[in-house]
Amino acid sequence: MRLLIAEDNRMLAQALEGVLLQSGYTVDIASTGADANHLEQCTPYDLVILDLQLPELDGFEVLTRMRMRKSRVPVLILSVHDTLDQRVKGLNLGADDFVGKPFETPELEARVRALLRRGMFGNSSVIQLGALTFDTVDRVTTLHGKPLIMPSKELAVLELLLMRIGRVVSKQSLFDRIYDCDDLAGPSVIEIYIHRLRRKLETAGLSIHTIRGLGYMIDESMH
């Protein structure tokens, strides 16, 4: 899953990035409200962690613009001014949760997991296909009950395919969920991740099919 941290405190942003990267998320950082607004427009995020006191555009304005363009991505607000008025305003503008500064990292992580679980998978965070299981919140993949370790972008491709089991996912949509609009890589890089995943999953009877001109689809192999 891909997360955006909109925070102008560089040390705090990097600390949060480190924690979330260790949990297996793909993370982008915006240090201004304008940058956050731009990134959210061109990148499909699964969650935005939004500080209110951002330069150029404050967090409330970023959130307002997101909801005006019908963005439904969950938003977790961070604010040093944890007052009732601020919380009510944020929630009324479309925020999903509100955390005051300073905060304990384990609590923030728990709130992130809860929002991701609630926003995308209802009460269940586990996807299973044959001998493969993937916990979308804890970022744990197992194959035949044993942990399956892979690089974060490879894991992100697998996750997106598993979210649409039996349906085609285009190469461009896979690329857009992993790379931002300013990245120099091209969609052809997805072919590398697909090749690696096929090698890892072939012993489990799982196949990633290439649907020419359309994209890729994962399902159990037919014998």
C-alpha positions in Angstrom: 0.0 0.0 0.0 1.1 3.5 -0.7 1.0 6.3 1.9 1.6 10.1 1.7 3.0 11.9 4.7 2.3 15.7 4.4 4.5 17.1 7.1 6.9 20.1 7.1 8.9 19.0 10.1 11.7 17.2 8.3 12.8 15.1 11.3 9.3 14.0 12.1 8.5 13.2 8.5 11.6 11.1 8.2 11.0 9.3 11.5 7.4 8.4 10.4 8.7 7.3 7.0 11.2 5.0 8.6 8.6 3.4 10.8 6.1 2.9 7.9 8.8 1.6 5.5 9.7 -1.0 8.1 6.1 -2.1 8.1 6.3 -2.7 4.3 4.4 0.4 3.0 5.5 2.6 0.1 5.9 6.1 1.4 6.1 9.6 -0.2 6.7 12.8 1.7 5.4 16.3 0.9 6.8 19.2 2.9 4.3 21.8 1.7 0.6 21.8 1.2 1.0 22.6 -2.5 3.3 19.5 -2.9 0.8 17.4 -1.0 -2.1 18.6 -3.2 -0.1 17.9 -6.4 1.0 14.4 -5.3 -2.5 13.4 -4.2 -3.9 14.5 -7.5 -1.5 12.4 -9.6 -0.8 9.4 -7.4 -3.4 6.8 -6.1 -2.7 6.7 -2.4 -4.3 4.3 0.1 -3.9 6.8 3.0 -2.8 10.4 3.6 -1.2 11.5 6.9 -1.8 15.2 6.9 -0.3 17.9 9.1 -2.5 21.0 9.5 0.3 23.6 9.7 1.8 23.2 6.2 3.3 26.1 4.3 1.7 27.4 1.0 -1.6 25.5 1.7 -2.6 24.5 5.2 -3.9 21.0 5.9 -7.5 22.1 6.0 -7.2 23.6 2.5 -5.4 20.4 1.2 -8.2 18.3 2.6 -10.9 20.6 1.2 -9.4 20.3 -2.3 -9.1 16.5 -2.0 -12.8 16.1 -1.1 -13.9 18.7 -3.7 -12.4 16.5 -6.5 -14.1 13.5 -5.0 -11.0 11.9 -3.6 -12.1 9.2 -1.1 -8.6 8.3 0.2 -8.6 8.0 4.0 -7.0 11.0 5.8 -5.4 11.0 9.2 -4.8 14.5 10.5 -1.9 15.5 12.7 -2.0 18.7 14.7 -0.2 20.3 17.5 -3.4 22.1 18.3 -5.6 19.2 19.5 -8.7 21.2 20.3 -12.3 20.3 19.9 -12.9 23.0 17.3 -10.0 21.7 15.2 -11.1 18.1 15.4 -14.7 19.0 14.5 -13.6 21.1 11.6 -11.3 18.4 10.3 -13.9 15.7 10.5 -16.6 17.9 8.9 -14.2 18.6 6.0 -13.9 14.8 5.5 -11.0 13.6 7.6 -11.2 10.1 8.9 -9.2 10.4 12.1 -7.3 13.0 14.2 -4.2 12.6 16.2 -2.7 15.4 18.4 1.0 16.1 18.6 3.1 14.9 20.4 1.9 11.3 19.8 3.2 7.8 20.6 4.3 6.0 17.4 2.6 2.7 18.3 -0.7 4.5 18.6 -0.2 6.2 15.2 0.7 2.9 13.6 -2.5 1.3 15.1 -4.6 4.1 13.7 -3.0 3.7 10.3 -3.7 0.0 10.2 -7.3 0.6 11.4 -8.0 3.1 8.7 -6.5 0.9 6.0 -8.5 -2.1 7.2 -11.7 -0.2 7.4 -11.2 1.8 4.2 -10.4 -1.1 1.9 -11.2 -4.5 3.3 -14.1 -4.1 5.8 -13.5 -6.4 8.7 -11.0 -8.7 7.0 -7.5 -7.8 6.1 -6.4 -11.2 4.8 -6.5 -12.2 1.2 -6.0 -15.9 0.4 -5.4 -17.6 -2.9 -4.6 -21.3 -2.7 -1.5 -21.8 -0.5 -0.8 -18.0 -0.6 -2.0 -15.6 2.1 -1.4 -11.9 2.3 -2.3 -9.7 5.3 -2.9 -6.3 3.8 -2.5 -4.4 7.1 0.4 -6.2 8.7 2.2 -6.6 5.4 2.9 -10.3 5.9 2.9 -12.8 3.0 3.0 -16.5 3.6 3.3 -19.4 1.1 2.4 -22.9 2.4 2.4 -21.3 5.9 6.0 -20.0 5.6 6.9 -16.3 5.3 7.5 -15.1 1.7 10.0 -12.3 1.7 10.2 -9.9 -1.2 11.2 -6.3 -2.0 8.5 -3.6 -1.3 7.6 -2.8 -4.9 7.4 -6.5 -5.8 5.1 -6.9 -2.9 3.0 -4.0 -4.0 2.5 -5.5 -7.4 1.4 -8.8 -5.8 -1.0 -7.0 -3.5 -2.7 -5.2 -6.4 -3.1 -8.4 -8.3 -4.5 -10.2 -5.3 -7.0 -7.4 -4.7 -8.5 -8.2 -8.1 -8.2 -12.0 -8.2 -9.5 -13.4 -11.5 -9.7 -9.9 -13.1 -7.3 -8.1 -15.3 -5.1 -5.3 -13.9 -3.4 -3.1 -16.5 0.3 -2.5 -16.5 -0.3 1.2 -16.4 -2.4 1.0 -13.3 0.2 -1.2 -11.5 2.8 1.4 -12.4 0.7 4.3 -11.2 0.2 2.7 -7.8 3.9 2.1 -7.2 5.6 5.1 -8.8 4.7 8.8 -8.6 4.0 11.0 -11.6 7.5 12.6 -11.4 9.4 9.3 -11.4 11.7 8.6 -14.3 10.9 4.9 -14.5 8.5 3.6 -17.1 5.6 1.1 -17.1 7.9 -1.6 -18.6 9.6 -2.0 -15.2 6.4 -3.9 -14.1 7.4 -6.7 -16.4 10.5 -7.3 -14.2 8.3 -7.6 -11.1 5.9 -9.9 -12.8 8.7 -12.2 -13.9 10.1 -12.5 -10.4 6.7 -13.1 -8.9 6.0 -15.9 -11.4 9.1 -17.7 -10.3 8.2 -17.5 -6.7 4.6 -18.6 -7.1 4.9 -21.3 -9.7 5.5 -24.1 -7.1 2.3 -23.1 -5.3 0.1 -23.7 -8.3 -0.6 -20.0 -8.9 -0.3 -18.3 -12.2 0.0 -14.7 -13.3 -1.4 -14.5 -16.8 -0.5 -11.9 -19.4 -3.7 -10.8 -21.2 -2.2 -9.3 -24.3 -3.1 -5.6 -24.7 -4.9 -5.5 -21.4 -2.6 -6.4 -18.5 -2.1 -9.2 -16.0 -4.4 -11.5 -13.9 -3.6 -13.8 -11.0 -5.5 -17.0 -10.2 -4.9 -20.7 -9.4 -3.4 -22.7 -12.2 -5.7 -24.9 -14.2 -4.6 -28.5 -14.7 
